[in-house]
Amino acid sequence: MNKIALTSVTLLSVLAGTTVTNNTALAKKHSLKHQTLSSVVLKDGKLSGIAKTGSKITIYHGKKILKSSSIKTSHFTFKLKGIKKNWKIKLTATKKGYAKASKTVTARVTDTVTIQPKRKKEYFSDSTDTLVLKQGKITFGETAIEPSDFNDDNFLVFIRYTNTTSEKVDLSLLLIECIDATQNVGSVTKTLSEGWVADDSAYYDAAQIVDDSEYVNPGETVTTVATWELVSDTAPIELSFSSPENYNNLGALIYE
C-alpha cells in the first residue's frame, strides 16, 4: 500500500515539473513583440509594404528566394525582375525580439498595348565609366567601404546622374533595375543587397537622393552615393549593368 502511494506522489511530481517547464516555454514564446507586415502590394514587378523598422524582409517564389534585405524604414519597396502574372509570392519579416510574420500576395501585371517609340541606344563606356540608358546617364566615380548601421560593412560608389528625359526619374528605383552587385566568394557568387549609408557617415547627406527615393527632375544633374551590403571584405565587387527596358546585358565594372 505504501509503495503504491509513493509511486503516485512521484508521478504527480513529474507531471508538475512538466507543466512548469511547458508553461515557462509558453511564456517565453508569448514574450515576443508583435511584428507588422501589412499593406503589401505587388504590381508590375514593384513590391511594397510596411514592416517594423530594421526588419529583414525575405521574398520567395515557391522555395526560391528572390530577394532578402534589411529595411531602414517601416515602408519598403523592392523591384523584382521576371515576375509573371498571378504568381504567388510569399514574404516573411523577421527581427530580433519580434515574432516572425509572413504574407502571400498574388502578382498583378498591367495589360497594355502600346506602340513603342524607337529606343535610344543603350551602352556602357569603359573609357569614361558611364552607363548610358534611355532614362539618362550614370557616371561611376570613387568608392569607399565603411560600417553600416547594422554592424556590417557597406560598399559605396559615388555617382553622377543626368536625367535626359522629359519626366522626373526615381534614381533609387533606376539603380535597382539596371545594376546587379555581386561578390565571388569561394565556390559561389553572392548577390549583394542594397544598403543605406550610416546616419553618422560623412556621405549621409549626399546619399539621401538614393536612400530616400527622391526624384530627379528633367534635365537636372545630381551627385549622390549608391550603396550595397558586403558579404566579404576581401572579395572583388562586380557591378553588372543591364537595360531596364529589356534586361539586355550592357557590361560590367569590377572593383578589386
Buried (B, 14 or more C-beta within 10 A) or exposed (E): EEEEEEEEEEEEEEEEEEEEEEEEEEEEEEEEEEBBBEEBEBEEBBBEBBBBBBBBBBBBBEEEEBBBBBBBEBEBBBBBEEBEEEBEBBBBBBBEEBBEBEBEBEBBBEEEEEEEEEEEEBBBEEEEBBBBBBBBBBBBEEBBEBEBBBEEBBBBBBBBBBBBBEEEBBBBBBBBBBBBBBBBEEEEEBBBBBBBBBEEBEBBEBBBBBBEEBBBEEEEEBEBBBBBBBBBEEBEBBBBBBBBBEEEEBEBBEEE
